[in-house]
């Protein structure tokens, strides 16, 4: 990557959340001047300063940026939650100011190799699994990005021997420049975040940025069964490795019954059976195949790959088994924040299920969510901003067994009273958590706490 002289830069870092704080800490002592800008006027400067490294000697600005600050800015670093079409961002871009996302800054400051994963669904599971596989082979491995650890938080700790495994959201990818993974991965693309990207084309274009800077000696892993993703192979300069759960591939990784097979240049390698895994559902078999292909590209031995995949358990909030009460299994899929993610969770349930759904409105239709019920959903418990819209969609398809609830406790109490032994209770909202919860983690943990405290 190219050298960048931070000592000549007046940097404005936008957003005082985890990513913004990590970016400021990484820049401290390196940039000419740092301004940490937080647009939320309800935030207090002393609370923000308490999160920063004691070495921070810049300024904190809350509310709006002054013309003088904007005039001297030479580098703008955006936290993932900051849209690139904000007025002040557009103005600075028109003035020719360099604009990066926090992930770009982290990449620029890092050493070693990078494997980067994106997609609408499955990113966290695939990133976590590839991270565990990488740790079985390499001494210095960092799992970063949208999964929870900002890229800039670990950047200065990396060495030439390090491997980073990064979960990348569309928000992070829309503001990259030289970001360049040696292994890239696009798992799937279905409607999500249209309230920010506005069109599917813009959303998919942001996802495709993950492999735009790759070279022919590198690897791009794509889902053959997702037509939009499959067609992205034409954009890739890297070696494309497809994965498929539906058909055998001439080159790539695929399912043959329950067997995972890797085929390269006519040479076929048996990896393992899906029965050996702790994660359930076809979508998780796809996630595992993508992670295995990524590990092979990184040079991990088959022995380490097999052992790591066998030992891997579901990540928190992703079809996470919580407990069994009175013969009923409770699953936390709070990370099902869009309809397609929740469709996969519903399909993974092996028996009749009471489903808890609803939340923040991201302007995505719920038809596929409701159609996936297919006789499996006993009751749908609806809460949050989208409850009414989901109910209308249920009416459209003749599903009448929905109940409105005002809280997670009310949902859990209803489920406990109506679920029979051998059935399941699944939290998979198909919506973001905002409005009722700070994030999907808080929502998922409340579900787990309530379920575990039920009498048995």
N, C-alpha and C positions, 0 to 999 in steps of 0.2 A: 504494500500500500504506500501511497505517497506521504512524504513528511509534511507536517503542518506545524507552522510556527505559532503556538498559542501565545507566546510572550508579546506579540504585537496586536493581540485581539482584545477588543472590548466585547465581552460575551454577555448576552442576555439569555438566561435560562428560564424557560416558561413553565410554571407549575411547581408547587412546593410539596408534592407528594413524594413517594419513594423514589421515582425515577429522577425527578428534579433535584432532590437532595443529594442523590448519588452522583449526579452529573456535576453539581457544584463542588462536592468534595473532591472529585477527580480533577477538576480544573484548578482548585485552590493551590496557589503558589506557582501556577504555570501560566495563567492568563494575565494580561496587562491589567484588566479590570473585569469584575464579575458583578452582574446585577441579577438577583433572583426575583423574578416577577410572578406574583400570584394574583390572578384576576378576581378571586373570591374575596369581596370586601369584608366578609364576616370573619376571616382568619385574622389572628393576632400575630404581630411581629415577634413577640417574645416566645410564642409557641413554636413558630417556624425556626427561630434562631436556636432553640433548645435541641432541635433535631440535627443541626449542622455541626461539622467538625469545628473544634475550637480554633483551628487555623484559618477559618473563613474570615477574610478581611474585606469582603465586598459589601454591597448594599442590598437591602430587601425593599421591594416596592410592592405595595398592595393596592389593588383597584384598577388603576390605568397607568400606562406609560406616558411620560412627558415627551414633548417634541425633542428636547435636548438629549434625552436618553436614546431616543430612536435615531437621532442624527449621528451619534457617535458609535452606535452599534455596528460591529463588523461581522459578528457571528451570532446567529440566533439558534438556540438549542431547544427543541420542543419536546415536552413530555408526551407520551402516547395519547393521553386524553385530550390534547389540544388540537382542534381541527385546523387544517392548513388554509381554510378559507376565511379565518378570522380577519377582521379589517386590518389590524395592526400587522399581521403576518403578510397579508397581500401588499400592504404599503412598503414594508421592508424588502419584500421580494422585488417589487418594482424599482426600488432604489439600488438593486444589485447586491444586497446583503446575502452572505452565505447562510443557508438555512439547512440545518440537520435535525433529524430526530435524535433522541437520546441513544438509541441503538447504533446509529451511525457514529456518534462520538465514542461509544464503547468499543466499536469495531476499530476505529482509528487508533485507539490507545492500547489495543490488545496485541499479543504475540501468539504464535502457535497456529493450530488448525481450528477450523470452525465447521460444524454441521448445523444447518438451520432448517427448521421445520415450520411449515404453515399449512393452512387449510381451515375450513369453517369449523370442522369438528374433529376430535381425536388428537389435537396438537399436544395437549398436556400429557395424555397417556403415552403417546409415541415419544415425546421428548424425555419423559421420565424413564421409559424403558431403554431408549438408546443411551441415556446417561448412565444407567446401571450397567449396561453391557460394556460401555467404554471404560467405566471404573474397574471392571474386571481385568482389563488389559493394560491400561495406562495409569501412571502415578498421579499426574496432574490433570484432573477433569473438573470442569465447572459447568453446571447446568443453570442457564440464565434466561433472561428475557421475560416474555409474558407469563411465564410460569411462576414468577414472584420475586426473583432476584434481578435487579436492574443490571444491564450489561456493563454500565460504568462502575458498578460496585466492585466487580472483580477484575476489571481490565488491567489495572496496574499490578495485579498479583500474578498475571499470566507470564509464562516463559516460552521460549521457542519450542519446548517439548509439550506444552499444554494442548489440551483439546477442549474446546467449548462446544456444548450442545445447547442451542438456543431455540426456544419457542418464540415465533415471530407472528404478531398479529398484523392485520391489514393497517391498523393505525401506526404501527412502527415502520412498516414497509413503505408507506406512502411518502416518507420523508428520508429516504436513504440516498446516498450518492455513490460512494465507492464500496459500500458493504458487499462483501465477496466471500461466501462460504465455499469450502472445497467440496462439501456435500450439501445439496439443497433437496428439499422435499415439499411437494404439494399434495396433500392427502385427499382433498375434495373441495368443491366450491358450490355452496348452496346459499340462498338468500340470507343475509345477515347484515346488520349495521347500515341498512339503507337510509336510516335517519341521518347518518353522517356522510356516506359515500354517494347517496342519492340514486345511483343506477347500478345495476349488476355489472355493467361493463367497467365502471370506475372501480368497483370493489374487486373484480377479477384482475384488473390491471395492476392494482396495488399488490395483490398476492403474487403476480408474475414477477414483480421486482426482485423476488428472492433469488432468481437464477439469471438475471440479466447480465451480471458482470462475470459470470463463470467462463472458463476456458475449456478447450476440447479435452484436456487431460483430467478434468474433474467430473463429478457425477451429479446427475439430476434425477431424482426418484419421483415418479408420477403414477397416479391411479388410473389404470387403463379403463376401468369401468365408469369413470366420470368423464363424459364426453368433452366438457369444457376443459378439464385438466389434460385429458389425452391430447387435445388439439394444441396445447401449449408446448408440446414437444418440438413443434416447428420453430418456436422462439429460442430454443436452447442451443447454445454452442457446445455444451457439455455432453458427455456420454449419457444417454437417457436409459434408465432402468425402470421398466414398468412393474407394477404389482397388480395382481388380479385375484379376486375371490370367486370368479365366475368361469374362467376358462384357462386352459394351458397356453402359455406364451412361448414363442420360439426363443426369446431372450427375456429374462426377468425372473420374478419370484411369484409363485402362484400356488393355489390349493388344488390338490388332487384327492378328492374325498376329504379325509382329515389330515392328509400329509402336506406339509409345506415343502415345496420343491424350488430350488434355485437352478436356473438354466442359463449358461453363459457360453456362447460360441459352440453350441452343440453338446457341451459337457453338462450333465445333469447331476446335481447334488441334493440328496435328501437331508433336510434340516431336522425336522421333528414332527410329531403329531400335535394337533391342536388340543387333544385330550390331556396333554402334559401341562397345559397352561392353567393358571388360576384366574385369568380374566375371561369373561363369558361374552358371547355374542359375535356374530359375523364381523361387525365393525371392528371389534377388538382383534380379531384374527387379521384383518387388514392392517390395523395399526402395528401389530407385531411383525407382519411381513415387511412393512415399510422400515421399521426399526432394524430388522435383520439385514435388509439390503443396505441400509446406511452403515451398519457395523461392518459388513463385508467391505464396503468402499473405504472405510477407515483402516482396514487391515486387522480387525479383531479375529482371533482364531474361532473356528467352529465350536470347539470345546467350550470356550468362554461364552460364546453366544448362547449355546443350548442351556448351559447351567444358569445363566442370568435370566433367560426367558422363563425357565421352569420355576425360578424362585420369585419372580415378579408378581406382586399383588396390585389390585386396582388402586389408582391414585384416589386421594380423598375427594369426595363430591362427584365422582364419575362412576355411576352404577356401583357404588360402594356398599357392600353388605354391612348392615348396621347391627342387627340383632334379630332374634326369633322370640316372639311372644305368643303363647298359646298356639304354637304350630304355624304362626304367620311370620313370614320373613319381611323385614323392612330394609329397603334400599334407598340410599341417598344419592340422587343424581342432580344435585343443585346446580352443577356446572352445565346442565342441559338448558342453556340460555337462549336457544333458538329452536324452532320447530324440528328441523332436521336432526339435531342432536337428540331431542326427546323421542323422535321416531325410532332411532336406534335403540334407545333404552327400553321402549315399549316392546320392540321386537325381541329383545334379549330376555324378557320375562318368560319363564317356562310354564306358567299357570295363571288362572284368573287373578286380576290385579285391581286394587283400588289406587287410582292415580291422583296425585295432587299437582295442579297446574295453575298458571296465571302469574302475572307480575307486571313489569314495566313494558310499555308499548314501543317496540322498535319498528313498527309499521311493516310487519311481515305477516302474510296471510297464514291461517292455521289449518287449511284444508288437508295437507299431508299428515299433519298431527292427528286430526280426527279420523281420517281414513285408515290410519295405522292401528286403530283400536280393534277392528276386525274380530269382534266377538270376545276379545280378551279382557277388555276393561269393564269391570263390574260397576264401579262408580267413578265419576270424575269430580273431584272436589276443587272448586274454582275460587281464587282470591286475587286481589290486586287490580290494577288498572285495566287489564285486558279480560277480566272475567266475563264481562258482558259480550265482548266480541267473540270469545271462544264459545260461549253458550249459543250465540247465533249461528256459528259455524256447525255446532253439534246439531242444531235444529235442521239445518240445511241437509245434513246427511242422515237424519232420522235417529240420532242418538239422543235419548231423553234422560238417561240416568246421570244427570249432573246436579250438583248441589253447591250452592254458594256458601262460602264460609268467610269469616272475618279475620281469622288468625290461624297460625300454624297449629296452635293448641286445639282449636276447634276442629281442624282437619284431622289431627291425630286421634282425638277423642271419637270422632265419627268413624274413622277407619277401624279403630280398636273394637267398636261396638258391632261393626258390620262384616268384618273379614272372618272367613272360616279357615280352620286348619288346612294347610297345604296351599293357601293363597298368598299373595304378596301385597305389600303397600309400597308404592314407589313415588318418591318426590322427583318429578322431572318436569319443571314448569313450562318449558318452551319459551321462556321469557327471562329477561334480566331481572335483577332483584331490586333495582333502585325504586325508591318511593316507599317501600316497606322495610328495606334493609340497606345497610351501607354497601354490601357486596354479596356475591353468591356464597362465600365462605360462611358468613354470619348466618345466612338462611339455612345452609346445610347443617351447621352445627346445632342450630335450634331444633331442627327436625330430629337429629340424632339424640340430643339430650332428652327430648320429649318421648321418643320411642323407647329409649333405654330405661326410662323411669316408669314405664307402664307396668302394672301388676302382671305377673305371669301365673 
